[in-house]
Amino acid sequence: MLFCLAFLHIDEGLSRHDYMKRRWTDLIYDWQCPPWWQSFAHLIELFIMDAFVDLFITLCIVINTAFMAMDHAGMSNQLAEVLIIGNYVRPNSAVFFYFDFE
């Protein structure tokens, strides 16, 4: 192996460092994914790039922020129970159905 490395980098006019650097970049950047991975990645991309997924994530963030803002000292027991349920149910949007407006 060492003989091969010495022969190749002398033959091509490269230093050992440059030869190893080129071999490393060839190994990293020329790697090909298996065909099944390409199809799986395409399906995931179709799901993630959908506008409704983006909307869903945004709504989850907004609802989570609202639940964190509602938590305060001296709150009623009913609100505390709703916030506890909201911490267990994901996405938090389902908790609004439990909220009893009096």
KETI-950385 format. One record per residue: x, y, z of N, C-alpha, C in turn; residue number from 1; residue in one letter. Coordinates in nm, 2 decimals, always signed. Example, Ala and Ser with C-alpha at 12.3 -4.5 7.8 and 13.67 -1.06 7.14 Angstrom:
# residues 2
+--------+--------+--------+--------+--------+--------+--------+--------+--------+-----+--------+
|   n.px |   n.py |   n.pz |  ca.px |  ca.py |  ca.pz |   c.px |   c.py |   c.pz | num | residu |
+--------+--------+--------+--------+--------+--------+--------+--------+--------+-----+--------+
|  +1.32 |  -0.57 |  +0.78 |  +1.23 |  -0.45 |  +0.78 |  +1.32 |  -0.33 |  +0.78 |   1 |      A |
|  +1.28 |  -0.22 |  +0.71 |  +1.37 |  -0.11 |  +0.71 |  +1.29 |  +0.00 |  +0.79 |   2 |      S |
+--------+--------+--------+--------+--------+--------+--------+--------+--------+-----+--------+
//
This chain:
# residues 102
+--------+--------+--------+--------+--------+--------+--------+--------+--------+-----+--------+
|   n.px |   n.py |   n.pz |  ca.px |  ca.py |  ca.pz |   c.px |   c.py |   c.pz | num | residu |
+--------+--------+--------+--------+--------+--------+--------+--------+--------+-----+--------+
|  +0.08 |  -0.12 |  +0.00 |  +0.00 |  +0.00 |  +0.00 |  +0.09 |  +0.12 |  +0.00 |   1 |      M |
|  +0.19 |  +0.13 |  +0.09 |  +0.27 |  +0.25 |  +0.09 |  +0.35 |  +0.26 |  -0.04 |   2 |      L |
|  +0.39 |  +0.15 |  -0.10 |  +0.46 |  +0.15 |  -0.22 |  +0.37 |  +0.21 |  -0.33 |   3 |      F |
|  +0.24 |  +0.17 |  -0.33 |  +0.14 |  +0.23 |  -0.43 |  +0.12 |  +0.37 |  -0.41 |   4 |      C |
|  +0.11 |  +0.42 |  -0.28 |  +0.09 |  +0.56 |  -0.26 |  +0.22 |  +0.64 |  -0.31 |   5 |      L |
|  +0.33 |  +0.59 |  -0.28 |  +0.46 |  +0.66 |  -0.32 |  +0.47 |  +0.66 |  -0.47 |   6 |      A |
|  +0.43 |  +0.55 |  -0.54 |  +0.44 |  +0.54 |  -0.68 |  +0.34 |  +0.64 |  -0.75 |   7 |      F |
|  +0.22 |  +0.64 |  -0.70 |  +0.11 |  +0.72 |  -0.76 |  +0.14 |  +0.87 |  -0.74 |   8 |      L |
|  +0.18 |  +0.91 |  -0.63 |  +0.19 |  +1.06 |  -0.61 |  +0.32 |  +1.11 |  -0.67 |   9 |      H |
|  +0.42 |  +1.02 |  -0.69 |  +0.54 |  +1.06 |  -0.77 |  +0.51 |  +1.06 |  -0.91 |  10 |      I |
|  +0.43 |  +0.96 |  -0.96 |  +0.40 |  +0.95 |  -1.10 |  +0.32 |  +1.07 |  -1.15 |  11 |      D |
|  +0.22 |  +1.11 |  -1.06 |  +0.13 |  +1.22 |  -1.11 |  +0.19 |  +1.36 |  -1.07 |  12 |      E |
|  +0.30 |  +1.36 |  -1.01 |  +0.36 |  +1.49 |  -0.97 |  +0.29 |  +1.56 |  -0.85 |  13 |      G |
|  +0.22 |  +1.48 |  -0.77 |  +0.16 |  +1.53 |  -0.65 |  +0.23 |  +1.50 |  -0.52 |  14 |      L |
|  +0.23 |  +1.59 |  -0.43 |  +0.28 |  +1.55 |  -0.30 |  +0.19 |  +1.45 |  -0.23 |  15 |      S |
|  +0.25 |  +1.39 |  -0.13 |  +0.17 |  +1.29 |  -0.05 |  +0.04 |  +1.36 |  +0.01 |  16 |      R |
|  +0.06 |  +1.48 |  +0.06 |  -0.06 |  +1.55 |  +0.12 |  -0.16 |  +1.58 |  +0.01 |  17 |      H |
|  -0.12 |  +1.63 |  -0.11 |  -0.22 |  +1.65 |  -0.21 |  -0.29 |  +1.53 |  -0.26 |  18 |      D |
|  -0.21 |  +1.42 |  -0.27 |  -0.27 |  +1.29 |  -0.32 |  -0.37 |  +1.24 |  -0.22 |  19 |      Y |
|  -0.34 |  +1.25 |  -0.09 |  -0.43 |  +1.20 |  +0.01 |  -0.56 |  +1.29 |  +0.02 |  20 |      M |
|  -0.54 |  +1.42 |  +0.00 |  -0.65 |  +1.51 |  +0.00 |  -0.74 |  +1.48 |  -0.12 |  21 |      K |
|  -0.68 |  +1.46 |  -0.24 |  -0.76 |  +1.42 |  -0.35 |  -0.84 |  +1.29 |  -0.34 |  22 |      R |
|  -0.77 |  +1.19 |  -0.28 |  -0.83 |  +1.06 |  -0.25 |  -0.95 |  +1.08 |  -0.15 |  23 |      R |
|  -0.93 |  +1.16 |  -0.05 |  -1.03 |  +1.19 |  +0.05 |  -1.15 |  +1.25 |  -0.01 |  24 |      W |
|  -1.13 |  +1.36 |  -0.09 |  -1.25 |  +1.43 |  -0.16 |  -1.32 |  +1.34 |  -0.26 |  25 |      T |
|  -1.24 |  +1.25 |  -0.33 |  -1.30 |  +1.15 |  -0.42 |  -1.39 |  +1.06 |  -0.34 |  26 |      D |
|  -1.35 |  +1.01 |  -0.22 |  -1.42 |  +0.92 |  -0.14 |  -1.55 |  +0.99 |  -0.09 |  27 |      L |
|  -1.54 |  +1.11 |  -0.04 |  -1.66 |  +1.18 |  +0.02 |  -1.75 |  +1.23 |  -0.09 |  28 |      I |
|  -1.71 |  +1.29 |  -0.19 |  -1.80 |  +1.36 |  -0.29 |  -1.84 |  +1.27 |  -0.40 |  29 |      Y |
|  -1.78 |  +1.16 |  -0.43 |  -1.82 |  +1.07 |  -0.54 |  -1.90 |  +0.95 |  -0.49 |  30 |      D |
|  -1.94 |  +0.95 |  -0.37 |  -2.02 |  +0.84 |  -0.31 |  -2.16 |  +0.85 |  -0.37 |  31 |      W |
|  -2.21 |  +0.73 |  -0.41 |  -2.34 |  +0.72 |  -0.47 |  -2.44 |  +0.66 |  -0.37 |  32 |      Q |
|  -2.56 |  +0.71 |  -0.36 |  -2.66 |  +0.65 |  -0.27 |  -2.72 |  +0.54 |  -0.35 |  33 |      C |
|  -2.77 |  +0.44 |  -0.27 |  -2.84 |  +0.33 |  -0.34 |  -2.97 |  +0.38 |  -0.40 |  34 |      P |
|  -3.02 |  +0.31 |  -0.50 |  -3.15 |  +0.36 |  -0.57 |  -3.27 |  +0.36 |  -0.48 |  35 |      P |
|  -3.28 |  +0.27 |  -0.38 |  -3.40 |  +0.28 |  -0.29 |  -3.39 |  +0.40 |  -0.21 |  36 |      W |
|  -3.27 |  +0.45 |  -0.17 |  -3.26 |  +0.57 |  -0.09 |  -3.30 |  +0.69 |  -0.17 |  37 |      W |
|  -3.27 |  +0.70 |  -0.30 |  -3.31 |  +0.81 |  -0.39 |  -3.47 |  +0.82 |  -0.39 |  38 |      Q |
|  -3.54 |  +0.71 |  -0.40 |  -3.68 |  +0.71 |  -0.41 |  -3.74 |  +0.75 |  -0.27 |  39 |      S |
|  -3.68 |  +0.70 |  -0.16 |  -3.72 |  +0.73 |  -0.03 |  -3.70 |  +0.88 |  +0.00 |  40 |      F |
|  -3.59 |  +0.93 |  -0.04 |  -3.56 |  +1.08 |  -0.02 |  -3.66 |  +1.16 |  -0.10 |  41 |      A |
|  -3.70 |  +1.11 |  -0.22 |  -3.79 |  +1.19 |  -0.30 |  -3.93 |  +1.19 |  -0.23 |  42 |      H |
|  -3.97 |  +1.08 |  -0.18 |  -4.10 |  +1.08 |  -0.11 |  -4.10 |  +1.17 |  +0.02 |  43 |      L |
|  -3.99 |  +1.17 |  +0.09 |  -3.98 |  +1.26 |  +0.21 |  -3.98 |  +1.40 |  +0.16 |  44 |      I |
|  -3.91 |  +1.43 |  +0.05 |  -3.91 |  +1.57 |  +0.00 |  -4.05 |  +1.61 |  -0.04 |  45 |      E |
|  -4.13 |  +1.53 |  -0.10 |  -4.26 |  +1.56 |  -0.14 |  -4.35 |  +1.60 |  -0.02 |  46 |      L |
|  -4.33 |  +1.52 |  +0.09 |  -4.41 |  +1.54 |  +0.21 |  -4.36 |  +1.67 |  +0.28 |  47 |      F |
|  -4.23 |  +1.69 |  +0.29 |  -4.18 |  +1.81 |  +0.37 |  -4.21 |  +1.94 |  +0.29 |  48 |      I |
|  -4.19 |  +1.94 |  +0.16 |  -4.21 |  +2.06 |  +0.08 |  -4.36 |  +2.10 |  +0.06 |  49 |      M |
|  -4.45 |  +2.02 |  +0.11 |  -4.59 |  +2.05 |  +0.10 |  -4.62 |  +2.18 |  +0.18 |  50 |      D |
|  -4.71 |  +2.27 |  +0.13 |  -4.74 |  +2.39 |  +0.20 |  -4.82 |  +2.36 |  +0.32 |  51 |      A |
|  -4.90 |  +2.26 |  +0.32 |  -4.98 |  +2.23 |  +0.44 |  -4.89 |  +2.18 |  +0.56 |  52 |      F |
|  -4.79 |  +2.11 |  +0.53 |  -4.69 |  +2.07 |  +0.64 |  -4.63 |  +2.19 |  +0.70 |  53 |      V |
|  -4.59 |  +2.29 |  +0.61 |  -4.54 |  +2.41 |  +0.66 |  -4.64 |  +2.49 |  +0.75 |  54 |      D |
|  -4.76 |  +2.49 |  +0.70 |  -4.87 |  +2.55 |  +0.78 |  -4.89 |  +2.48 |  +0.91 |  55 |      L |
|  -4.89 |  +2.35 |  +0.91 |  -4.91 |  +2.27 |  +1.03 |  -4.80 |  +2.30 |  +1.14 |  56 |      F |
|  -4.67 |  +2.31 |  +1.09 |  -4.56 |  +2.34 |  +1.18 |  -4.57 |  +2.48 |  +1.24 |  57 |      I |
|  -4.61 |  +2.57 |  +1.15 |  -4.63 |  +2.71 |  +1.20 |  -4.74 |  +2.72 |  +1.30 |  58 |      T |
|  -4.85 |  +2.65 |  +1.28 |  -4.96 |  +2.65 |  +1.38 |  -4.92 |  +2.59 |  +1.51 |  59 |      L |
|  -4.84 |  +2.48 |  +1.50 |  -4.79 |  +2.41 |  +1.62 |  -4.71 |  +2.51 |  +1.70 |  60 |      C |
|  -4.62 |  +2.58 |  +1.64 |  -4.54 |  +2.68 |  +1.71 |  -4.62 |  +2.79 |  +1.77 |  61 |      I |
|  -4.72 |  +2.84 |  +1.69 |  -4.80 |  +2.95 |  +1.75 |  -4.88 |  +2.90 |  +1.87 |  62 |      V |
|  -4.94 |  +2.78 |  +1.86 |  -5.02 |  +2.73 |  +1.97 |  -4.94 |  +2.70 |  +2.09 |  63 |      I |
|  -4.82 |  +2.65 |  +2.07 |  -4.72 |  +2.63 |  +2.18 |  -4.69 |  +2.76 |  +2.24 |  64 |      N |
|  -4.66 |  +2.86 |  +2.17 |  -4.63 |  +2.99 |  +2.22 |  -4.75 |  +3.05 |  +2.30 |  65 |      T |
|  -4.87 |  +3.03 |  +2.25 |  -4.99 |  +3.08 |  +2.32 |  -5.00 |  +3.00 |  +2.46 |  66 |      A |
|  -4.98 |  +2.87 |  +2.46 |  -4.99 |  +2.79 |  +2.58 |  -4.88 |  +2.84 |  +2.68 |  67 |      F |
|  -4.76 |  +2.87 |  +2.63 |  -4.66 |  +2.91 |  +2.73 |  -4.69 |  +3.05 |  +2.78 |  68 |      M |
|  -4.76 |  +3.13 |  +2.70 |  -4.79 |  +3.27 |  +2.74 |  -4.91 |  +3.27 |  +2.84 |  69 |      A |
|  -5.00 |  +3.16 |  +2.84 |  -5.11 |  +3.16 |  +2.93 |  -5.07 |  +3.11 |  +3.07 |  70 |      M |
|  -4.95 |  +3.05 |  +3.08 |  -4.91 |  +3.00 |  +3.21 |  -4.87 |  +3.12 |  +3.30 |  71 |      D |
|  -4.93 |  +3.14 |  +3.41 |  -4.90 |  +3.25 |  +3.50 |  -4.93 |  +3.21 |  +3.64 |  72 |      H |
|  -4.88 |  +3.29 |  +3.74 |  -4.91 |  +3.26 |  +3.88 |  -5.05 |  +3.31 |  +3.91 |  73 |      A |
|  -5.12 |  +3.23 |  +3.99 |  -5.25 |  +3.27 |  +4.04 |  -5.36 |  +3.23 |  +3.93 |  74 |      G |
|  -5.33 |  +3.14 |  +3.84 |  -5.43 |  +3.11 |  +3.74 |  -5.53 |  +3.01 |  +3.80 |  75 |      M |
|  -5.65 |  +3.00 |  +3.74 |  -5.75 |  +2.91 |  +3.79 |  -5.71 |  +2.76 |  +3.77 |  76 |      S |
|  -5.78 |  +2.68 |  +3.84 |  -5.75 |  +2.54 |  +3.83 |  -5.79 |  +2.48 |  +3.70 |  77 |      N |
|  -5.90 |  +2.54 |  +3.64 |  -5.94 |  +2.49 |  +3.51 |  -5.84 |  +2.52 |  +3.40 |  78 |      Q |
|  -5.78 |  +2.64 |  +3.41 |  -5.68 |  +2.67 |  +3.31 |  -5.55 |  +2.59 |  +3.33 |  79 |      L |
|  -5.52 |  +2.56 |  +3.46 |  -5.40 |  +2.48 |  +3.49 |  -5.42 |  +2.34 |  +3.43 |  80 |      A |
|  -5.55 |  +2.28 |  +3.44 |  -5.57 |  +2.15 |  +3.39 |  -5.56 |  +2.15 |  +3.23 |  81 |      E |
|  -5.61 |  +2.26 |  +3.17 |  -5.60 |  +2.27 |  +3.02 |  -5.46 |  +2.27 |  +2.98 |  82 |      V |
|  -5.38 |  +2.35 |  +3.05 |  -5.23 |  +2.36 |  +3.02 |  -5.16 |  +2.23 |  +3.04 |  83 |      L |
|  -5.20 |  +2.15 |  +3.15 |  -5.14 |  +2.02 |  +3.17 |  -5.18 |  +1.92 |  +3.06 |  84 |      I |
|  -5.30 |  +1.92 |  +3.01 |  -5.34 |  +1.84 |  +2.90 |  -5.27 |  +1.88 |  +2.77 |  85 |      I |
|  -5.25 |  +2.01 |  +2.76 |  -5.18 |  +2.07 |  +2.64 |  -5.04 |  +2.02 |  +2.63 |  86 |      G |
|  -4.98 |  +2.00 |  +2.75 |  -4.84 |  +1.95 |  +2.75 |  -4.83 |  +1.80 |  +2.71 |  87 |      N |
|  -4.94 |  +1.73 |  +2.72 |  -4.94 |  +1.59 |  +2.69 |  -4.99 |  +1.56 |  +2.55 |  88 |      Y |
|  -5.07 |  +1.64 |  +2.50 |  -5.13 |  +1.62 |  +2.37 |  -5.05 |  +1.69 |  +2.26 |  89 |      V |
|  -5.01 |  +1.61 |  +2.16 |  -4.94 |  +1.67 |  +2.04 |  -5.02 |  +1.64 |  +1.92 |  90 |      R |
|  -5.05 |  +1.73 |  +1.84 |  -5.02 |  +1.87 |  +1.85 |  -5.11 |  +1.94 |  +1.95 |  91 |      P |
|  -5.07 |  +2.05 |  +2.00 |  -5.15 |  +2.12 |  +2.10 |  -5.28 |  +2.17 |  +2.05 |  92 |      N |
|  -5.31 |  +2.17 |  +1.93 |  -5.43 |  +2.23 |  +1.88 |  -5.55 |  +2.15 |  +1.92 |  93 |      S |
|  -5.54 |  +2.02 |  +1.96 |  -5.65 |  +1.94 |  +2.00 |  -5.70 |  +1.99 |  +2.14 |  94 |      A |
|  -5.62 |  +2.06 |  +2.22 |  -5.65 |  +2.10 |  +2.35 |  -5.76 |  +2.21 |  +2.35 |  95 |      V |
|  -5.77 |  +2.29 |  +2.25 |  -5.86 |  +2.39 |  +2.24 |  -6.01 |  +2.34 |  +2.25 |  96 |      F |
|  -6.03 |  +2.22 |  +2.22 |  -6.16 |  +2.16 |  +2.23 |  -6.20 |  +2.13 |  +2.37 |  97 |      F |
|  -6.11 |  +2.12 |  +2.46 |  -6.13 |  +2.10 |  +2.60 |  -6.15 |  +2.23 |  +2.68 |  98 |      Y |
|  -6.12 |  +2.34 |  +2.62 |  -6.12 |  +2.47 |  +2.69 |  -6.27 |  +2.51 |  +2.70 |  99 |      F |
|  -6.32 |  +2.53 |  +2.83 |  -6.45 |  +2.57 |  +2.85 |  -6.46 |  +2.72 |  +2.87 | 100 |      D |
|  -6.52 |  +2.79 |  +2.78 |  -6.54 |  +2.93 |  +2.79 |  -6.66 |  +2.96 |  +2.87 | 101 |      F |
|  -6.65 |  +3.03 |  +2.99 |  -6.76 |  +3.06 |  +3.07 |  -6.80 |  +3.20 |  +3.06 | 102 |      E |
+--------+--------+--------+--------+--------+--------+--------+--------+--------+-----+--------+
//
